[in-house]
Every structure is written in C-alpha cells, then in structure tokens.
Amino acid sequence: MSATIIDGKAVSARVRAEVADGVAKLRAQTGIVPGLATILVGEDPASAIYVANKRKACAEAGIADLHQHLDGGVSQDEVAAVIEECNQNPEVSGILLQLPVPAGLDGGALTGLINPRKDVDGLTPISAGRLAQGKTGLRPCTPLGVIELLDSYEVALEGAEAVVVGRSDLVGKPVAQLLLGRNATVTICHSRTRDLPGVCRRADVLIAAVGVPEMIGGEHVKPGAAVIDVGINRTEAGLRGDVAFDAAAERAGLITPVPGGVGPMTIAMLLRNTLTAATLQRTAAGQPG
C-alpha cells in the first residue's frame, strides 16, 4: 500500500476543539450560548443513536442541547409546529430534523420549513440555492467535512480535476458545488455514466458517494490521486466503503479509510455550523462583535 491514510478522527478532533474555543469566546464576549435543537420523531434505533451522538458532541463543545423527542404517531402539522417554535426561539441557533421520519410524514417538506439561518444541515431549498449561486449560507455537513479533510492534507483544489461519483442532494451535488467554488473542474458521475473507470482515472480528486460497497476499485484511480470515500455500507464482512480500499490504496496518493475517514467529520461540521449560525444570527440582528 502506497497511499497516505487520511485520519478523519484527528481532523475531527481539531475541528471540535476549535468550535469549543469559539463557543467559549462567544459566550465570554456576548453572553450568547449557541443552541442546537435536534428533533427526533419516533423510536428508530439508528436515528436515536445518531441523535444521541450529536447531543453528546454538543455538550462537549459547550453548545446548549435543546433536543425535542416526538412520538412516532404525531401528525405533519404537529411536527411543523415544533419546527416553527424553534424558528422563533432566539435560544435556538440551529435546527436539525433527524431523517428519515416515520411513514406518513414528509421529511422533505418538514425540512423545508426550517429557517435557512438555522438550517445547520444545509438541506433546505433556500440553503441549496444559496450554495448553487455561491452566496453566503450554511452548507451540508458531510460535504463540508470532505473539503475540510482535503484542506487539512493540503490538497490543491484550484485547477484540479475532480470527479464525484454519486449525485444525491445530500452529498454528491453539494460537494460538487463546493469544489466548483474552490475553482476545481468537476465531473459528476452516476449510474448511466459511460466508461466510469476511464472518467474516474482523470481525477486528481476522486470522491465516492454512491452507496454501493466497494464499487470503486484500483482501476478507477489515477496514480497519486486523493480518494475520498463517503460510503458507509453494512455488509456481512462488516463496514465497507464505496471504495475497494486495498486496491485503491495501491495507486492513490491519499485515501480515507472506512470507518475513521469522512464519518467523524459530519458531526464536527455540524458543531461548526451551529457556531456559525449563532454568529450570523447575531450579525443579522445588528448586534456588535
């Protein structure tokens, strides 16, 4: 194996420490404590674990935990009312509706009700539009984490050829837009892309976000490329990424492992987004500092 392994745990720890320092300074200078309202509907075990991890991370960073747990039998209007309460609450800097929501609820429509200034997941249509137009706003956490990893390992993005495999609204599209914003030349691939290995081999930066275990092999990787594996797939052999790690690592210059690569970055960037949201809301309110 020739590639340098990107340590997402170490980068995440640094970001979390920076956020904790920023939260402490904001509180000391202004009295403002950023607050994150996580909204969990129902009893889905995986969602409960994800939310618990986010709440724990908030506490460690000094961010107020404003969690709300709703019964799985609530109506669309009842969840909408909770979101609106959070929109109006000045103590809430960020709102995160944990997806998926139970059957019978429209998660996309509910997410769209979140005030874009509090949209720390970066998933509302307004947030997506601001990203597409290059305007200031909150960005999706996992794509932000990908960029943070590349920056931490000093991967030059300006003028680089980047290939993103996957076109989801959660990762593929926003990470492509973030790369465009850094002046990379970006190609988005998908299930109908012809000669996928050939297209991928052009990439100085190859990002796999397709949700298919080990779909990207060594034949997809340009020698010396930075390979970022966003996939987390549960298989009989354990957790696997979208990249066949051993084969890709023989050709890549940098590569993320699964687990321990992109995964730890998502919550770290959520914390940073919550601090950013609190700061932007203070600025919008015309308060100094």
Disulfide bonds with the S-S distance in Angstrom:
none
